[in-house]
Amino acid sequence: MKRPGTLRPDPATFIQANLPISPVPSIPEIRLHTAGPASGLWRLAGRGETDPPPYWAYPWAGGAVLARHLLDRPETVAGRRVLDFGAGSGLVAIAAAKAGARAVTAVDIDANAIAAIGLNAAINDVSITAIAADIIEEPPPETDVLVIGDLFYDPALALRVMAFLRRCQAAGIQVLIGDPLRAHLPQGELSRIASHAVTDFGAGTRGGAVQAGVFSLSAMTADATKREGPAATA
C-alpha cells in the first residue's frame, strides 16, 4: 500500500533508479530490471485495493519456462506474430523477439509493467509494442501465437483466462501456457509440451529451482465451444 502524503514517481525514472539490471536466473540470455529488498517498490504502489500488485518486478516460473522454451525452440515463433498476455516484465515477449518473431506485442493491465517492458526491451535490444489494456473480455487479438505465464493463481481469474484462451483457440491462434502447476491450473484441459527447472520468486526459495511446464490447449469439442462463448464469460 502506498504511504499517505507521498506522490507517485514516474515509473520509468523510478525503475531505472531503483531496480537494478541483472540476468534472469535460468535464462542468462535475458537481463531485466528486478526489484530487491532496497528497491522501495511501495512508492509505485497505488492507493486503492484495486491497484494491481507489482508482479512485473520479479521473475516467476511460468514466464521463465516459456522464455526458456522459446529460446531453445525458436521455430515455435520465428516469423510469426506473438502476443504476450499479462506480460509483466516482458520476459516472454523479449524471448519471443530474440527467437525471431516477426512482431511482438506485450499486454498488461498495469501501467508500471508497461514502463518496465519498454526499459527491459531496450536493455535486450529488441522491439516490442507494449500496451496497457484489459483484453480478457475482448474478441481474440490479431496474432498468430498467444503466450501466457503465471495467470492461474486465482480461481475466478483462471476461469476467465481459460474462456479467453478458448476463444483465441477457436479463432486459429496457437496458445502456449507456462506454469509451475499452481493450484488453479486446469491440467485436465491442457497438454504438456515441455518441462524445465526454473527459478520462481513465488516459491520463496532464494535461487531454488521449481519444475515448470509449457502447455498447449487440448482439442476443443463443439459443446465446449458453446460453453466458452460470451454467455459463459459474463
N, C-alpha and C positions, 0 to 999 in steps of 0.2 A: 504494500500500500504506500502511495506517495505521502510523504510527510507534509503536514499543513504548512501554509505560508511560504512555499517554495515554488519557483517557476520551473516548468518542464523544459529541459535544454533541447537544443536542436539535435535530433537523433544522430545524424551523420557525424557532426562535430563531437558529440559525446562518445560515440562508438570508437572513433579514431583515437581519442584521447585516453580512453579508459579500458577498452577491450583489446588486449594485445593480440598480435597475429602469431599463430602457431600452426604447425601441421596437424591435420586431423588424425587422431590415433586410428590405426588400421588402414588409413588412406593417406600416406605421406605425400602423394602427388598433389594434394589439395591443401591449401592453407586458408584459415578463416580467422576473423575476429571472434574471440571466445571469451566469455566472462570468467572472472576469477574471484576469489574472496574479497579482493580490494577494489573491485570494479565499481561499487556503489550503484548497482543496477537499479535500485529502488528509485533513483532520481528520474528514470524514464517511465516508471510505472504510472498508471492512471489513477484518478481519484475514486472511480466507481468500481463496483464489483463486476461490472460487465466488461471492463477493460481486459484485453487478452493477456494471459501470463506471458512472460518473456521466454517462451520456448525456443525462439530463434537464437538465443545467446549461448546455447550449449549443444554438444553433439549427442544425438540419440541413435539408438541401434537401428531403427527402421530406415532412417535416411542413410546411415553408414553402410548397411548391407546393400541397399540399392546402388549407392555410388560405387561400391567395390565391384558389384556385378556389372555395371555399365562400363567401367574402365577395363574390366577383364574380358568383357564380351561386347566390344564396340559395335559389332554388326547389329546389335539389338536396336540401336538408334541412329546409326550412321546414315546421313542423307535424309532423315525424317524429321518432321515437326514434333517437338516434345513439349508437354505442359507439365510442370511440377506443381501439384495441387497441395496447398498447405505447406508452402515451400520452406518456411522457417528461415534458416541461414542461407538457403540457396545451395546447399551442399549437393543435392541430387541434380539440380539444374546445371551446376558447374560441371559435374561429372558427365552429364549428357553432352554438354558443349565440347568438352575435351574429347569425348568419344566420337565426335564428328557429326552431331545432329545438325540438320540444315537450319533450324531456327528453334530457339528455346525460350519459353515463357514461364515465369515463376509467379504464382498467385498466392497471396496470403491476406488474411483479414487485418493483420497488424501493420500499421504504417512504419513502426520501428523495424520490423522484419524487412520491409521493402527497402529501407535505408541500408540495412545490413547487407542485403543481397547486392545492391549496387556497388558497395565497397568491396565485398568479397569477390564479385565478378572481376573487378578491376585488378585486384591482387593476383588473380589467377589468369589474367589476360584473356578473358572470354567475353563474349557479348550475350547478354541476357535481357529480355524485356520483363521488367518487374511491375506487377500490377497489384494494387491494394483493392481487393474485392471479395465479396462472399458469393461464390457462384454455385453453391451446393444445390440450390433450388432452380438453377437456370438450365436451359437446354444444353446439350453436350457442346463443348467448345470445338472450334475448328483446329483440330490437331490429329496427328497420327498415333501418338503414344501418350498416355497419361500415366505419370508416376506419382505415387503417394506413399509416404512413410509416416508411421507413428501417429495415426489418427484413430486408433481403436482403443483408446484409453477410457472412454466413457460410453455406457450402454446406449443412451439416446443418440449420441453423436454417431456411434457405429452404425445404427440403423439408417440414419440419414445418409451417411457416407456410402453405404452399400447400395442404397436406392439410386444415388447419383452415378455410382460406378456401373451399375447395371444399365442405366440409360446410355452411358457412354459406350458400353459394350454393344448394345443394340444398334448404335449409330456407326459401328465398324471401327471404333477406337480400341487399340490394344491397351490393356490396363495392367500395370505392374505394381504390386504392393510390397513394401518392405516392413517387417515387423518381427520383434523378438518373442512372438507368441504371447502377447498380452491377453488378459482375461476375456476381452470382448472381440477378439479377432474371430470372425466366423469361419473357422478352419474347414468346416464341412462344405462350404461353398467355394473353396479355393483349391488350387493345385500348386504344389511346391515345385519351383523351378531350380532353385539353388539354395545353399546354406553357406554362411561364412561366420567365423568367430570375429566379432567386432566389439569395440567398447561402447558402453551405454551410460550416459550421465545419470539416467533414471535408476540404474542398478545400484548406485551408491557404493560401488567398488572402485576405488581410485585406480584407474588403469586396468581394471579387471575386464576380461572378455566375457561376452554372452554369445550364445548361438542364436543367430537370427536368420530368417528365411526371406527369400524372394518368391512371391506367389503371383499366379495369374487367376482370373476368374474362371470357375468351372463353366461348362456349357449351360446355357440358359434355355429352359423349355418355354413353350408358348404360354403355359399357365403362369410361370414365374414372371414372364414379361408383363402380363396383366397385373400381377400383384405389385410389381415395381413401378407401375405407372404413376401419374400425377396424384391420383387419389390416395395412393399408399404413402406418399411423402408429405402430405399436408400436415 
